């Protein structure tokens, strides 16, 4: 997230964070708790709470269904890990990176006509 902040701040990129839970087998269910906590916040507050370790174990009643919908979307795109980036290039082609792209500037350049 930190690597993308300058692009977001400069208005070069719009970033949507979609909470999913894929690491429960490694973290004994903490991924699901964190994803539900994020989904209980307004979208404008999710990233800050997550990166600043401000998430609580409290989830809204709707968080479970929101997470289930996100997991269905993740399955539909064949999510292999996080982060996963999806974008349209300036020529309309689909772009995808599983994990943080090695050359962010090249990805950003592909977005601009």
LUMMI-167315 format. One record per atom (N, C-alpha, C): residue number from 0; residue in one letter; atom name; x negated, y negated, z. Coordinates in nm, 3 decimals, always signed. Each point is the difference from the previous one (the first is absolute). Layout:
NODE    nr   rest   atom         x         y         z
NODE   NUM      A     CA         X         Y         Z
...
This chain:
NODE    nr   rest   atom         x         y         z
NODE     0      X      N    -0.082    +0.119    +0.000
NODE     0      X     CA    +0.082    -0.119    +0.000
NODE     0      X      C    -0.087    -0.125    +0.000
NODE     1      X      N    -0.106    +0.002    +0.079
NODE     1      X     CA    -0.086    -0.118    +0.007
NODE     1      X      C    -0.060    -0.033    -0.135
NODE     2      X      N    -0.035    +0.102    -0.080
NODE     2      X     CA    -0.060    -0.023    -0.130
NODE     2      X      C    +0.095    -0.069    -0.096
NODE     3      X      N    +0.129    +0.015    +0.021
NODE     3      X     CA    +0.100    -0.059    -0.089
NODE     3      X      C    +0.047    -0.137    +0.046
NODE     4      X      N    -0.030    -0.037    +0.122
NODE     4      X     CA    +0.055    -0.122    +0.059
NODE     4      X      C    -0.029    -0.125    -0.084
NODE     5      X      N    -0.120    -0.013    -0.051
NODE     5      X     CA    -0.032    -0.121    -0.078
NODE     5      X      C    +0.082    -0.007    -0.127
NODE     6      X      N    +0.028    +0.114    -0.063
NODE     6      X     CA    +0.082    +0.002    -0.121
NODE     6      X      C    +0.145    -0.036    +0.032
NODE     7      X      N    +0.050    +0.050    +0.110
NODE     7      X     CA    +0.136    -0.030    +0.043
NODE     7      X      C    +0.011    -0.148    +0.036
NODE     8      X      N    -0.095    -0.051    +0.078
NODE     8      X     CA    +0.002    -0.140    +0.043
NODE     8      X      C    -0.009    -0.095    -0.118
NODE     9      X      N    -0.073    +0.040    -0.105
NODE     9      X     CA    -0.016    -0.084    -0.118
NODE     9      X      C    +0.120    +0.012    -0.095
NODE    10      X      N    +0.094    +0.087    +0.032
NODE    10      X     CA    +0.118    +0.017    -0.085
NODE    10      X      C    -0.027    +0.083    -0.125
NODE    11      X      N    -0.113    +0.070    -0.004
NODE    11      X     CA    -0.033    +0.082    -0.116
NODE    11      X      C    +0.067    +0.136    +0.004
NODE    12      X      N    +0.042    +0.042    +0.119
NODE    12      X     CA    +0.059    +0.132    +0.018
NODE    12      X      C    +0.116    -0.010    +0.097
NODE    13      X      N    +0.107    +0.072    -0.030
NODE    13      X     CA    +0.107    +0.022    +0.096
NODE    13      X      C    -0.016    +0.143    +0.049
NODE    14      X      N    -0.001    +0.014    +0.128
NODE    14      X     CA    -0.025    +0.131    +0.060
NODE    14      X      C    +0.123    +0.042    +0.080
NODE    15      X      N    +0.047    +0.120    -0.024
NODE    15      X     CA    +0.110    +0.056    +0.078
NODE    15      X      C    -0.054    +0.119    +0.077
NODE    16      X      N    +0.019    +0.000    +0.129
NODE    16      X     CA    -0.042    +0.111    +0.085
NODE    16      X      C    +0.123    +0.086    +0.024
NODE    17      X      N    -0.012    +0.128    -0.033
NODE    17      X     CA    +0.110    +0.095    +0.015
NODE    17      X      C    -0.045    +0.106    +0.100
NODE    18      X      N    +0.046    -0.011    +0.124
NODE    18      X     CA    -0.043    +0.097    +0.102
NODE    18      X      C    +0.046    +0.142    -0.033
NODE    19      X      N    -0.095    +0.093    +0.010
NODE    19      X     CA    +0.026    +0.143    -0.015
NODE    19      X      C    -0.074    +0.072    +0.113
NODE    20      X      N    +0.027    +0.127    +0.012
NODE    20      X     CA    -0.065    +0.080    +0.104
NODE    20      X      C    -0.058    +0.125    -0.066
NODE    21      X      N    -0.132    +0.001    -0.016
NODE    21      X     CA    -0.063    +0.116    -0.064
NODE    21      X      C    -0.108    +0.065    +0.086
NODE    22      X      N    -0.028    -0.057    +0.115
NODE    22      X     CA    -0.111    +0.051    +0.083
NODE    22      X      C    +0.045    +0.065    +0.131
NODE    23      X      N    +0.128    +0.029    +0.012
NODE    23      X     CA    +0.049    +0.059    +0.126
NODE    23      X      C    -0.077    +0.126    +0.040
NODE    24      X      N    -0.042    +0.078    -0.097
NODE    24      X     CA    -0.074    +0.123    +0.032
NODE    24      X      C    -0.136    -0.031    +0.062
NODE    25      X      N    -0.053    -0.120    -0.025
NODE    25      X     CA    -0.129    -0.039    +0.057
NODE    25      X      C    +0.014    -0.079    +0.130
NODE    26      X      N    +0.108    -0.076    +0.010
NODE    26      X     CA    +0.011    -0.091    +0.115
NODE    26      X      C    +0.114    +0.035    +0.095
NODE    27      X      N    +0.048    +0.124    -0.006
NODE    27      X     CA    +0.101    +0.050    +0.093
NODE    27      X      C    +0.127    -0.084    +0.001
NODE    28      X      N    +0.045    -0.043    -0.119
NODE    28      X     CA    +0.126    -0.072    -0.012
NODE    28      X      C    -0.008    -0.151    +0.012
NODE    29      X      N    -0.118    -0.054    +0.022
NODE    29      X     CA    -0.014    -0.145    +0.017
NODE    29      X      C    +0.034    -0.075    -0.129
NODE    30      X      N    -0.024    +0.062    -0.117
NODE    30      X     CA    +0.030    -0.067    -0.127
NODE    30      X      C    +0.148    -0.031    -0.012
NODE    31      X      N    +0.082    +0.095    +0.038
NODE    31      X     CA    +0.145    -0.022    -0.008
NODE    31      X      C    +0.043    -0.109    +0.097
NODE    32      X      N    -0.053    +0.003    +0.120
NODE    32      X     CA    +0.034    -0.104    +0.098
NODE    32      X      C    -0.040    -0.137    -0.050
NODE    33      X      N    -0.121    -0.013    -0.055
NODE    33      X     CA    -0.048    -0.129    -0.050
NODE    33      X      C    +0.082    -0.047    -0.120
NODE    34      X      N    +0.030    +0.092    -0.092
NODE    34      X     CA    +0.079    -0.037    -0.118
NODE    34      X      C    +0.138    -0.049    +0.041
NODE    35      X      N    +0.065    +0.068    +0.092
NODE    35      X     CA    +0.131    -0.043    +0.048
NODE    35      X      C    -0.008    -0.135    +0.071
NODE    36      X      N    -0.105    -0.021    +0.077
NODE    36      X     CA    -0.018    -0.130    +0.067
NODE    36      X      C    -0.016    -0.111    -0.102
NODE    37      X      N    -0.080    +0.025    -0.105
NODE    37      X     CA    -0.016    -0.100    -0.105
NODE    37      X      C    +0.133    -0.031    -0.068
NODE    38      X      N    +0.076    +0.104    -0.029
NODE    38      X     CA    +0.128    -0.017    -0.069
NODE    38      X      C    +0.105    -0.066    +0.088
NODE    39      X      N    -0.028    -0.013    +0.127
NODE    39      X     CA    +0.091    -0.068    +0.092
NODE    39      X      C    -0.024    -0.151    +0.004
NODE    40      X      N    -0.106    -0.043    -0.064
NODE    40      X     CA    -0.036    -0.143    -0.003
NODE    40      X      C    +0.042    -0.063    -0.131
NODE    41      X      N    +0.013    -0.133    -0.002
NODE    41      X     CA    +0.021    -0.067    -0.128
NODE    41      X      C    -0.121    +0.025    -0.091
NODE    42      X      N    +0.020    +0.015    -0.130
NODE    42      X     CA    -0.113    +0.027    -0.091
NODE    42      X      C    -0.116    -0.098    +0.015
NODE    43      X      N    +0.030    -0.126    +0.030
NODE    43      X     CA    -0.106    -0.100    +0.013
NODE    43      X      C    -0.088    +0.022    +0.123
NODE    44      X      N    +0.044    +0.083    +0.094
NODE    44      X     CA    -0.075    +0.025    +0.123
NODE    44      X      C    -0.068    +0.138    +0.005
NODE    45      X      N    +0.034    +0.088    -0.094
NODE    45      X     CA    -0.048    +0.138    +0.006
NODE    45      X      C    -0.153    +0.011    -0.005
NODE    46      X      N    -0.061    -0.066    -0.097
NODE    46      X     CA    -0.145    +0.016    -0.019
NODE    46      X      C    -0.077    -0.056    +0.119
NODE    47      X      N    +0.042    -0.117    +0.048
NODE    47      X     CA    -0.070    -0.056    +0.115
NODE    47      X      C    +0.009    +0.094    +0.120
NODE    48      X      N    +0.119    +0.048    +0.029
NODE    48      X     CA    +0.017    +0.088    +0.116
NODE    48      X      C    -0.085    +0.126    -0.015
NODE    49      X      N    -0.006    +0.052    -0.119
NODE    49      X     CA    -0.077    +0.122    -0.026
NODE    49      X      C    -0.151    -0.025    +0.013
NODE    50      X      N    -0.049    -0.103    -0.068
NODE    50      X     CA    -0.145    -0.025    +0.001
NODE    50      X      C    -0.050    -0.055    +0.133
NODE    51      X      N    +0.087    -0.065    +0.076
NODE    51      X     CA    -0.039    -0.055    +0.130
NODE    51      X      C    +0.029    +0.096    +0.115
NODE    52      X      N    +0.038    +0.123    -0.032
NODE    52      X     CA    +0.035    +0.099    +0.102
NODE    52      X      C    +0.108    -0.050    +0.095
NODE    53      X      N    +0.100    -0.065    -0.056
NODE    53      X     CA    +0.111    -0.054    +0.079
NODE    53      X      C    +0.127    +0.084    -0.013
NODE    54      X      N    -0.008    +0.115    -0.066
NODE    54      X     CA    +0.118    +0.084    -0.014
NODE    54      X      C    +0.035    +0.063    +0.134
NODE    55      X      N    +0.128    +0.015    +0.024
NODE    55      X     CA    +0.047    +0.068    +0.120
NODE    55      X      C    +0.056    +0.136    -0.040
NODE    56      X      N    +0.037    +0.080    +0.095
NODE    56      X     CA    +0.060    +0.129    -0.029
NODE    56      X      C    +0.152    -0.011    -0.016
NODE    57      X      N    +0.051    -0.122    +0.000
NODE    57      X     CA    +0.143    -0.024    -0.010
NODE    57      X      C    +0.040    -0.016    -0.146
NODE    58      X      N    +0.101    +0.076    -0.040
NODE    58      X     CA    +0.049    -0.008    -0.138
NODE    58      X      C    +0.147    -0.038    -0.001
NODE    59      X      N    +0.038    -0.073    -0.104
NODE    59      X     CA    +0.141    -0.036    -0.017
NODE    59      X      C    +0.079    +0.124    -0.041
NODE    60      X      N    +0.132    -0.003    +0.019
NODE    60      X     CA    +0.081    +0.115    -0.040
NODE    60      X      C    -0.011    +0.032    -0.149
NODE    61      X      N    -0.024    -0.100    -0.084
NODE    61      X     CA    -0.007    +0.022    -0.145
NODE    61      X      C    -0.138    +0.044    -0.048
NODE    62      X      N    -0.100    -0.004    +0.085
NODE    62      X     CA    -0.137    +0.028    -0.042
NODE    62      X      C    -0.019    +0.142    -0.053
NODE    63      X      N    +0.067    +0.095    +0.059
NODE    63      X     CA    -0.013    +0.139    -0.045
NODE    63      X      C    +0.046    +0.018    -0.144
NODE    64      X      N    +0.114    -0.059    -0.034
NODE    64      X     CA    +0.051    +0.012    -0.136
NODE    64      X      C    -0.088    -0.078    -0.098
NODE    65      X      N    -0.050    -0.116    +0.043
NODE    65      X     CA    -0.091    -0.077    -0.086
NODE    65      X      C    -0.127    +0.081    -0.029
NODE    66      X      N    -0.053    +0.064    +0.103
NODE    66      X     CA    -0.119    +0.083    -0.020
NODE    66      X      C    +0.032    +0.117    -0.092
NODE    67      X      N    +0.114    +0.062    +0.017
NODE    67      X     CA    +0.038    +0.112    -0.087
NODE    67      X      C    +0.008    -0.046    -0.145
NODE    68      X      N    +0.057    -0.118    -0.024
NODE    68      X     CA    +0.007    -0.053    -0.137
NODE    68      X      C    -0.139    -0.026    -0.055
NODE    69      X      N    -0.089    -0.056    +0.082
NODE    69      X     CA    -0.137    -0.024    -0.045
NODE    69      X      C    -0.071    +0.131    -0.031
NODE    70      X      N    +0.025    +0.102    +0.080
NODE    70      X     CA    -0.063    +0.130    -0.023
NODE    70      X      C    +0.052    +0.064    -0.128
NODE    71      X      N    +0.128    -0.019    -0.031
NODE    71      X     CA    +0.054    +0.050    -0.127
NODE    71      X      C    -0.068    -0.070    -0.117
NODE    72      X      N    -0.020    -0.132    +0.012
NODE    72      X     CA    -0.069    -0.075    -0.105
NODE    72      X      C    -0.144    +0.046    -0.013
NODE    73      X      N    -0.066    +0.025    +0.113
NODE    73      X     CA    -0.138    +0.048    -0.002
NODE    73      X      C    -0.009    +0.135    -0.070
NODE    74      X      N    +0.095    +0.086    +0.028
NODE    74      X     CA    +0.001    +0.131    -0.065
NODE    74      X      C    +0.024    -0.015    -0.150
NODE    75      X      N    +0.088    -0.091    -0.037
NODE    75      X     CA    +0.033    -0.020    -0.141
NODE    75      X      C    -0.121    -0.047    -0.082
NODE    76      X      N    -0.089    -0.076    +0.062
NODE    76      X     CA    -0.118    -0.047    -0.074
NODE    76      X      C    -0.121    +0.092    +0.021
NODE    77      X      N    +0.019    +0.106    +0.075
NODE    77      X     CA    -0.110    +0.093    +0.024
NODE    77      X      C    -0.109    -0.062    +0.087
NODE    78      X      N    +0.042    -0.071    +0.104
NODE    78      X     CA    -0.096    -0.063    +0.091
NODE    78      X      C    -0.101    +0.102    +0.050
NODE    79      X      N    -0.129    -0.034    -0.014
NODE    79      X     CA    -0.106    +0.090    +0.043
NODE    79      X      C    -0.074    -0.052    +0.122
NODE    80      X      N    +0.023    -0.122    +0.038
NODE    80      X     CA    -0.068    -0.057    +0.115
NODE    80      X      C    +0.031    -0.148    +0.010
NODE    81      X      N    -0.049    -0.060    +0.103
NODE    81      X     CA    +0.020    -0.143    +0.018
NODE    81      X      C    -0.135    -0.067    +0.015
NODE    82      X      N    -0.014    -0.120    -0.049
NODE    82      X     CA    +0.101    -0.073    -0.075
NODE    82      X      C    +0.011    +0.053    -0.143
NODE    83      X      N    +0.116    -0.021    -0.058
NODE    83      X     CA    +0.022    +0.026    -0.142
NODE    83      X      C    +0.048    -0.131    -0.061
NODE    84      X      N    -0.062    -0.040    -0.110
NODE    84      X     CA    +0.036    -0.123    -0.068
NODE    84      X      C    +0.062    +0.034    -0.134
NODE    85      X      N    +0.112    -0.064    -0.029
NODE    85      X     CA    +0.068    +0.013    -0.129
NODE    85      X      C    +0.018    -0.139    -0.056
NODE    86      X      N    -0.021    -0.017    -0.131
NODE    86      X     CA    +0.015    -0.130    -0.062
NODE    86      X      C    +0.027    +0.015    -0.148
NODE    87      X      N    +0.042    -0.109    -0.060
NODE    87      X     CA    +0.015    -0.011    -0.145
NODE    87      X      C    -0.113    -0.089    -0.049
NODE    88      X      N    -0.068    +0.043    -0.105
NODE    88      X     CA    -0.105    -0.083    -0.058
NODE    88      X      C    +0.063    -0.111    -0.082
NODE    89      X      N    -0.080    -0.094    -0.044
NODE    89      X     CA    +0.049    -0.110    -0.082
NODE    89      X      C    +0.060    +0.051    -0.131
NODE    90      X      N    -0.042    +0.118    -0.045
NODE    90      X     CA    +0.054    +0.057    -0.123
NODE    90      X      C    +0.118    +0.092    +0.025
NODE    91      X      N    +0.044    +0.011    +0.126
NODE    91      X     CA    +0.118    +0.080    +0.034
NODE    91      X      C    -0.028    +0.144    +0.036
NODE    92      X      N    -0.126    +0.040    +0.001
NODE    92      X     CA    -0.033    +0.137    +0.038
NODE    92      X      C    +0.004    +0.015    +0.152
NODE    93      X      N    +0.030    +0.122    +0.044
NODE    93      X     CA    -0.001    +0.029    +0.143
NODE    93      X      C    -0.144    +0.017    +0.048
NODE    94      X      N    -0.028    -0.055    +0.116
NODE    94      X     CA    -0.129    +0.020    +0.065
NODE    94      X      C    +0.022    +0.067    +0.133
NODE    95      X      N    -0.099    +0.076    +0.042
NODE    95      X     CA    +0.011    +0.071    +0.127
NODE    95      X      C    -0.139    +0.023    +0.056
NODE    96      X      N    -0.011    -0.015    +0.132
NODE    96      X     CA    -0.123    +0.034    +0.071
NODE    96      X      C    +0.039    +0.068    +0.129
NODE    97      X      N    -0.049    +0.120    +0.020
NODE    97      X     CA    +0.019    +0.071    +0.126
NODE    97      X      C    -0.122    -0.028    +0.084
NODE    98      X      N    +0.020    -0.074    +0.108
NODE    98      X     CA    -0.113    -0.051    +0.078
NODE    98      X      C    -0.031    -0.141    -0.047
NODE    99      X      N    -0.085    -0.067    +0.072
NODE    99      X     CA    -0.035    -0.137    -0.035
NODE    99      X      C    -0.082    +0.000    -0.128
NODE   100      X      N    +0.043    -0.076    -0.102
NODE   100      X     CA    -0.076    -0.005    -0.126
NODE   100      X      C    -0.143    -0.048    +0.025
NODE   101      X      N    -0.095    +0.062    -0.068
NODE   101      X     CA    -0.140    -0.038    +0.016
NODE   101      X      C    -0.029    -0.140    -0.048
NODE   102      X      N    +0.067    -0.042    -0.106
NODE   102      X     CA    -0.024    -0.132    -0.057
NODE   102      X      C    +0.133    -0.076    -0.002
NODE   103      X      N    +0.030    -0.068    +0.109
NODE   103      X     CA    +0.126    -0.074    +0.009
NODE   103      X      C    +0.010    -0.108    -0.105
NODE   104      X      N    -0.110    -0.067    -0.030
NODE   104      X     CA    +0.003    -0.108    -0.099
NODE   104      X      C    +0.044    +0.053    -0.137
NODE   105      X      N    -0.042    +0.120    -0.037
NODE   105      X     CA    +0.042    +0.059    -0.127
NODE   105      X      C    +0.150    +0.031    +0.002
NODE   106      X      N    +0.050    +0.047    +0.112
NODE   106      X     CA    +0.145    +0.026    +0.011
NODE   106      X      C    +0.076    -0.131    -0.012
NODE   107      X      N    -0.044    -0.102    +0.070
NODE   107      X     CA    +0.067    -0.131    -0.004
NODE   107      X      C    -0.004    -0.055    -0.142
NODE   108      X      N    -0.114    +0.011    -0.065
NODE   108      X     CA    -0.015    -0.051    -0.137
NODE   108      X      C    +0.096    +0.071    -0.095
NODE   109      X      N    +0.028    +0.128    +0.022
NODE   109      X     CA    +0.090    +0.075    -0.086
NODE   109      X      C    +0.144    -0.048    +0.013
NODE   110      X      N    +0.031    -0.071    +0.108
NODE   110      X     CA    +0.136    -0.048    +0.022
NODE   110      X      C    +0.029    -0.129    -0.075
NODE   111      X      N    -0.103    -0.071    -0.038
NODE   111      X     CA    +0.015    -0.134    -0.058
NODE   111      X      C    -0.009    +0.007    -0.152
NODE   112      X      N    +0.091    -0.072    -0.066
NODE   112      X     CA    -0.002    -0.005    -0.148
NODE   112      X      C    -0.109    -0.090    -0.047
